[in-house]
Amino acid sequence: MSNIDGNQRFKAKIGNKNYTFVGKSSFEHMKTVTDLMNDQLNKIKELSPSIDNDDAAILLAFNAISDQVKMQKN
C-alpha cells in the first residue's frame, strides 16, 4: 500500500480477481473488508455451488446494502 495525495493504494484479491483500491482507509480496515468479502463469497458459493462469480458478487452486494438499510432504520 502506498500513499498518493493523502490516499492509500491497497491491492486485494477478491474471489479470483486482483483489484487495487484507492482511499483514505487504513490498511487494517481494507484487509478486514477484503477478508469479510472473501468469507461471504465462499459461503454463497458453498450454499449455491452452481452460482457464477458475477451473480455471487451481486448477491453479496445486495446483502450488504440490505444490512445497511436495516441499520439506518434503527
Secondary structure, DSSP 8 states (H G I E B T S, - for coil): -EEETTEEEEEEEETTEEEEEEESS-HHHHHHHHHHHHHHHHHHHHH-TT--HHHHHHHHHHHHHHHHHHHHH-
